């Protein structure tokens, strides 16, 4: 087992990994950019190393500085979290060459599954259902045009080298194809350094359902059931739950077995996710995420398994702690991602200083957070602040608990989409499980905050200002003379 692990990430996922390492008796090293000197993950880790300026390419994406930090601190392994270098096969290869364990799949697996068309070919050879589409990147627009006519409109253009909605365009008619092809190629080149794109048939109202897998270095592969991730905006998931209301026990067994087969066929190791689109009872392979997913806590809650702990054990060479028959999910879990975004302004980022933070609490409520009162949210990184996860005995009870938790969640000083999430959670569509991947665009766009919510926010801020003055805290925005907070109120998360 490793004695020291470097976390090559930031924010809530870095804090979450640090906590599991501490439970396992493993020392942690946080790396941070100059913009993150006061970040929570820096305060929580046993050691912290600054790896460069704020720009990601000079810090969190800089191979040399991260590897150097690992060597200087004696870290035996690197956990990439998600985002940044988590699916970068060249970084995984560099770790392998340097003799540092990469907590994820081997570099060759990341490379083959990271190429979306190569992944499609692997699935087809394993009899995993795939959406009709191209098996290799298009060489030019003429090839794209011919293929679109063959499979029929609507179609979707996708980047071959990445996901997250980048380089993705939905085309409803032939006269739209050329302009959307050009913009997709340009965006893919900017986002991934690779402008290759391919074409698939577009499903109008599918669900997004994914299967969590674990695979060790000894040939053991299991799945931990499904997560429904259909509530998305701009192809980015914002609400996830497990199990899915649309998946029957029979369908769960079929999808789980397909995911296991896909992992075996690709030589997969560590934690990963096989993603599918579900349309009228038929599932189709979408892609494999070769890393820990943002939504992994809902699986942890219903399965009772710490996925980060399993990742670390697998990377250290240990066999899986569980067999397939040991996996007996119970209850229902829902996750809401909390972003520093303005939902009334097309979800534009909303950086700034968090003046006051009050997280919800109680039985069955979990908050994976990377923030604290007084923390300044930077502009250069993904605006995710935290993840709110609830667990209950069934879906209606979980929905009620999530509504209560969102109503109690207070983040003042910046805009977040908490009021928007509350509207979605308490909607009839969500309550009845009538969801699809474009539900937000179709039913909640444009969105404006209810005036009652705005009044409550104003009352909360007034109460905060009043209590802050009584405690002698620093208060901004009101014209009073500023006073500094006690150091005990600004340390964030700390321990002796």
NORRADA-V87315 format. One record per pair of residues at least 24 apart in sequence whose ideal C-beta (glycine too) atoms are under 7 Angstrom apart, sorted by the first residue. I is the first residue (numbers start at 0). J is the second residue. D is the distance in whole Angstrom. If there is no record, write none. Layout:
BEGIN
i:I j:J d:D
i:I j:J d:D
END
This chain:
BEGIN
i:0 j:315 d:5
i:1 j:25 d:6
i:1 j:75 d:5
i:1 j:76 d:5
i:1 j:100 d:7
i:1 j:311 d:7
i:1 j:315 d:6
i:2 j:26 d:6
i:2 j:75 d:6
i:3 j:28 d:7
i:3 j:72 d:7
i:3 j:73 d:6
i:3 j:74 d:5
i:3 j:75 d:6
i:4 j:74 d:6
i:4 j:76 d:5
i:4 j:78 d:6
i:5 j:30 d:7
i:5 j:68 d:6
i:5 j:69 d:5
i:5 j:72 d:7
i:5 j:74 d:4
i:5 j:77 d:5
i:6 j:40 d:7
i:6 j:78 d:5
i:6 j:80 d:7
i:7 j:65 d:5
i:7 j:77 d:5
i:7 j:78 d:7
i:7 j:79 d:5
i:7 j:83 d:7
i:7 j:84 d:6
i:8 j:79 d:6
i:8 j:80 d:3
i:8 j:82 d:7
i:8 j:83 d:6
i:9 j:35 d:6
i:9 j:38 d:6
i:9 j:40 d:6
i:9 j:59 d:7
i:9 j:380 d:7
i:10 j:40 d:7
i:10 j:369 d:4
i:10 j:383 d:7
i:11 j:367 d:5
i:11 j:368 d:5
i:11 j:369 d:4
i:11 j:383 d:7
i:11 j:385 d:5
i:11 j:386 d:6
i:12 j:80 d:4
i:12 j:81 d:6
i:13 j:40 d:4
i:13 j:80 d:6
i:14 j:39 d:6
i:14 j:40 d:5
i:14 j:43 d:5
i:14 j:368 d:7
i:14 j:369 d:5
i:15 j:307 d:7
i:15 j:367 d:5
i:16 j:78 d:5
i:16 j:80 d:6
i:16 j:307 d:6
i:17 j:43 d:5
i:17 j:44 d:5
i:19 j:305 d:6
i:19 j:307 d:4
i:19 j:308 d:5
i:23 j:308 d:6
i:23 j:311 d:7
i:28 j:68 d:7
i:28 j:72 d:5
i:28 j:74 d:5
i:30 j:65 d:6
i:30 j:68 d:5
i:32 j:58 d:4
i:32 j:59 d:6
i:34 j:377 d:5
i:34 j:379 d:6
i:37 j:374 d:7
i:38 j:369 d:7
i:39 j:369 d:5
i:39 j:370 d:7
i:39 j:371 d:6
i:39 j:491 d:5
i:39 j:492 d:6
i:40 j:369 d:6
i:42 j:491 d:5
i:42 j:492 d:6
i:42 j:493 d:6
i:43 j:492 d:5
i:46 j:72 d:6
i:48 j:72 d:7
i:53 j:377 d:7
i:53 j:379 d:5
i:54 j:379 d:7
i:55 j:83 d:7
i:55 j:379 d:7
i:59 j:83 d:5
i:60 j:84 d:6
i:62 j:90 d:6
i:62 j:93 d:5
i:66 j:93 d:6
i:66 j:97 d:6
i:66 j:99 d:7
i:69 j:99 d:6
i:75 j:99 d:7
i:75 j:100 d:6
i:76 j:100 d:4
i:76 j:102 d:6
i:76 j:314 d:6
i:77 j:101 d:6
i:77 j:102 d:7
i:78 j:102 d:4
i:79 j:103 d:6
i:79 j:290 d:7
i:80 j:291 d:7
i:81 j:290 d:5
i:81 j:291 d:5
i:81 j:292 d:7
i:81 j:293 d:6
i:82 j:381 d:6
i:85 j:290 d:4
i:86 j:113 d:6
i:86 j:289 d:5
i:86 j:290 d:6
i:88 j:113 d:6
i:100 j:314 d:5
i:102 j:269 d:7
i:102 j:310 d:5
i:102 j:311 d:6
i:102 j:314 d:4
i:103 j:269 d:5
i:103 j:289 d:6
i:103 j:290 d:6
i:104 j:267 d:6
i:104 j:268 d:5
i:104 j:269 d:5
i:104 j:271 d:7
i:104 j:289 d:5
i:105 j:268 d:6
i:108 j:265 d:6
i:108 j:266 d:6
i:108 j:267 d:6
i:108 j:268 d:7
i:108 j:289 d:7
i:109 j:289 d:5
i:111 j:265 d:6
i:112 j:265 d:6
i:112 j:287 d:4
i:112 j:289 d:5
i:113 j:160 d:7
i:113 j:289 d:7
i:114 j:159 d:6
i:114 j:160 d:7
i:115 j:157 d:6
i:115 j:159 d:5
i:115 j:197 d:7
i:115 j:286 d:6
i:116 j:159 d:5
i:116 j:197 d:5
i:118 j:286 d:6
i:118 j:287 d:6
i:121 j:264 d:6
i:121 j:265 d:5
i:122 j:261 d:6
i:122 j:284 d:5
i:124 j:264 d:7
i:125 j:260 d:5
i:125 j:261 d:6
i:125 j:264 d:4
i:127 j:257 d:5
i:127 j:260 d:6
i:127 j:261 d:5
i:127 j:284 d:5
i:128 j:282 d:6
i:128 j:283 d:5
i:128 j:284 d:6
i:129 j:283 d:6
i:129 j:284 d:5
i:130 j:199 d:5
i:130 j:200 d:6
i:130 j:276 d:7
i:130 j:283 d:4
i:131 j:199 d:7
i:131 j:200 d:4
i:132 j:197 d:7
i:132 j:198 d:6
i:132 j:199 d:3
i:132 j:200 d:6
i:133 j:197 d:4
i:133 j:198 d:5
i:136 j:195 d:4
i:136 j:196 d:6
i:136 j:197 d:5
i:137 j:196 d:6
i:137 j:197 d:6
i:137 j:198 d:7
i:140 j:177 d:6
i:140 j:180 d:5
i:143 j:176 d:7
i:143 j:180 d:6
i:143 j:198 d:6
i:144 j:176 d:6
i:146 j:198 d:5
i:147 j:176 d:6
i:147 j:198 d:6
i:150 j:200 d:5
i:153 j:201 d:4
i:154 j:198 d:5
i:154 j:199 d:7
i:154 j:200 d:6
i:154 j:201 d:5
i:155 j:199 d:5
i:155 j:201 d:4
i:156 j:180 d:6
i:156 j:183 d:4
i:156 j:196 d:5
i:156 j:198 d:6
i:157 j:196 d:6
i:157 j:197 d:6
i:157 j:199 d:6
i:158 j:187 d:4
i:158 j:191 d:6
i:158 j:196 d:6
i:159 j:193 d:7
i:159 j:195 d:4
i:159 j:196 d:6
i:159 j:197 d:5
i:160 j:187 d:7
i:160 j:191 d:4
i:160 j:193 d:4
i:160 j:195 d:6
i:161 j:190 d:6
i:161 j:191 d:4
i:162 j:286 d:6
i:163 j:234 d:7
i:163 j:235 d:7
i:164 j:233 d:5
i:164 j:234 d:3
i:164 j:235 d:6
i:165 j:190 d:4
i:166 j:190 d:6
i:166 j:196 d:6
i:167 j:234 d:6
i:169 j:201 d:6
i:202 j:276 d:6
i:202 j:278 d:5
i:204 j:435 d:4
i:205 j:276 d:4
i:205 j:277 d:6
i:205 j:278 d:4
i:205 j:435 d:6
i:205 j:436 d:6
i:206 j:245 d:6
i:206 j:277 d:4
i:206 j:434 d:7
i:206 j:435 d:6
i:207 j:231 d:7
i:207 j:274 d:7
i:207 j:276 d:6
i:207 j:436 d:5
i:208 j:243 d:5
i:208 j:246 d:6
i:208 j:275 d:5
i:208 j:277 d:5
i:208 j:282 d:7
i:209 j:272 d:5
i:209 j:273 d:7
i:209 j:274 d:4
i:209 j:275 d:7
i:210 j:254 d:6
i:210 j:255 d:6
i:210 j:258 d:4
i:210 j:272 d:7
i:210 j:273 d:5
i:211 j:272 d:6
i:211 j:298 d:5
i:212 j:258 d:5
i:212 j:259 d:7
i:212 j:262 d:5
i:212 j:267 d:7
i:212 j:271 d:5
i:212 j:272 d:7
i:212 j:273 d:6
i:213 j:270 d:6
i:213 j:309 d:6
i:213 j:319 d:6
i:214 j:262 d:5
i:214 j:267 d:5
i:214 j:268 d:5
i:214 j:269 d:7
i:215 j:268 d:7
i:215 j:313 d:5
i:215 j:318 d:5
i:215 j:319 d:5
i:216 j:268 d:6
i:216 j:313 d:7
i:216 j:316 d:6
i:217 j:318 d:5
i:219 j:318 d:6
i:219 j:319 d:5
i:220 j:259 d:5
i:220 j:262 d:5
i:220 j:263 d:6
i:221 j:319 d:6
i:221 j:321 d:6
i:221 j:322 d:7
i:221 j:323 d:5
i:221 j:326 d:6
i:222 j:255 d:4
i:222 j:258 d:5
i:222 j:259 d:6
i:223 j:298 d:5
i:223 j:302 d:5
i:223 j:304 d:7
i:223 j:326 d:6
i:224 j:251 d:7
i:224 j:255 d:7
i:224 j:298 d:7
i:224 j:302 d:7
i:224 j:328 d:5
i:225 j:251 d:6
i:225 j:254 d:6
i:226 j:294 d:6
i:226 j:297 d:6
i:226 j:298 d:6
i:228 j:294 d:6
i:229 j:434 d:4
i:229 j:435 d:6
i:229 j:436 d:5
i:229 j:438 d:7
i:230 j:423 d:6
i:230 j:434 d:6
i:230 j:438 d:6
i:230 j:439 d:7
i:231 j:436 d:6
i:231 j:439 d:7
i:232 j:346 d:6
i:232 j:439 d:5
i:236 j:294 d:6
i:237 j:336 d:5
i:238 j:333 d:7
i:238 j:334 d:7
i:238 j:335 d:5
i:238 j:420 d:7
i:238 j:423 d:6
i:239 j:294 d:4
i:239 j:297 d:6
i:239 j:334 d:5
i:240 j:297 d:6
i:240 j:331 d:7
i:240 j:332 d:7
i:240 j:333 d:4
i:241 j:297 d:4
i:241 j:298 d:6
i:241 j:301 d:5
i:241 j:332 d:5
i:242 j:328 d:7
i:242 j:331 d:7
i:244 j:394 d:7
i:244 j:432 d:3
i:245 j:277 d:6
i:245 j:432 d:7
i:254 j:282 d:6
i:261 j:287 d:7
i:268 j:313 d:7
i:269 j:310 d:6
i:269 j:313 d:5
i:269 j:314 d:6
i:270 j:306 d:5
i:270 j:309 d:7
i:270 j:310 d:5
i:293 j:336 d:7
i:293 j:386 d:7
i:294 j:334 d:5
i:296 j:334 d:6
i:296 j:365 d:6
i:296 j:367 d:6
i:296 j:386 d:6
i:296 j:388 d:5
i:297 j:332 d:4
i:297 j:333 d:7
i:297 j:334 d:5
i:297 j:388 d:6
i:300 j:332 d:4
i:300 j:388 d:6
i:300 j:390 d:4
i:301 j:328 d:4
i:301 j:329 d:6
i:301 j:330 d:6
i:301 j:331 d:7
i:301 j:332 d:5
i:302 j:326 d:6
i:302 j:328 d:5
i:330 j:390 d:6
i:330 j:391 d:6
i:330 j:392 d:5
i:331 j:391 d:6
i:331 j:393 d:6
i:331 j:394 d:5
i:331 j:397 d:4
i:332 j:388 d:6
i:332 j:389 d:7
i:332 j:390 d:5
i:332 j:397 d:7
i:333 j:389 d:5
i:333 j:397 d:5
i:333 j:398 d:7
i:333 j:401 d:5
i:334 j:386 d:6
i:334 j:387 d:7
i:334 j:388 d:5
i:335 j:387 d:5
i:335 j:401 d:7
i:335 j:405 d:7
i:335 j:420 d:5
i:336 j:383 d:6
i:336 j:386 d:6
i:337 j:384 d:5
i:337 j:385 d:5
i:337 j:386 d:7
i:337 j:387 d:6
i:337 j:415 d:6
i:337 j:417 d:6
i:338 j:382 d:5
i:338 j:383 d:5
i:338 j:384 d:6
i:338 j:415 d:6
i:338 j:416 d:6
i:339 j:376 d:5
i:339 j:382 d:4
i:339 j:384 d:6
i:339 j:413 d:5
i:339 j:415 d:6
i:340 j:382 d:6
i:340 j:414 d:7
i:340 j:415 d:7
i:340 j:416 d:5
i:341 j:414 d:4
i:342 j:416 d:4
i:342 j:419 d:4
i:342 j:446 d:6
i:343 j:446 d:7
i:343 j:447 d:6
i:343 j:448 d:6
i:346 j:416 d:7
i:348 j:378 d:7
i:348 j:382 d:5
i:349 j:413 d:5
i:349 j:414 d:4
i:350 j:376 d:5
i:350 j:377 d:6
i:350 j:378 d:5
i:350 j:413 d:7
i:351 j:376 d:6
i:351 j:412 d:6
i:351 j:413 d:4
i:352 j:412 d:5
i:353 j:410 d:6
i:353 j:412 d:5
i:353 j:413 d:6
i:354 j:411 d:5
i:354 j:412 d:3
i:354 j:463 d:7
i:355 j:409 d:7
i:355 j:411 d:4
i:355 j:412 d:7
i:355 j:463 d:5
i:356 j:409 d:7
i:356 j:410 d:6
i:357 j:409 d:4
i:358 j:408 d:6
i:359 j:387 d:7
i:359 j:404 d:4
i:359 j:407 d:4
i:359 j:408 d:5
i:363 j:389 d:6
i:363 j:390 d:4
i:363 j:391 d:6
i:363 j:400 d:6
i:364 j:389 d:5
i:364 j:400 d:7
i:364 j:404 d:5
i:371 j:491 d:4
i:373 j:484 d:7
i:373 j:489 d:6
i:376 j:413 d:6
i:384 j:415 d:7
i:398 j:424 d:6
i:398 j:430 d:6
i:409 j:459 d:6
i:411 j:459 d:7
i:411 j:460 d:5
i:411 j:463 d:6
i:418 j:448 d:5
i:418 j:452 d:5
i:419 j:446 d:6
END
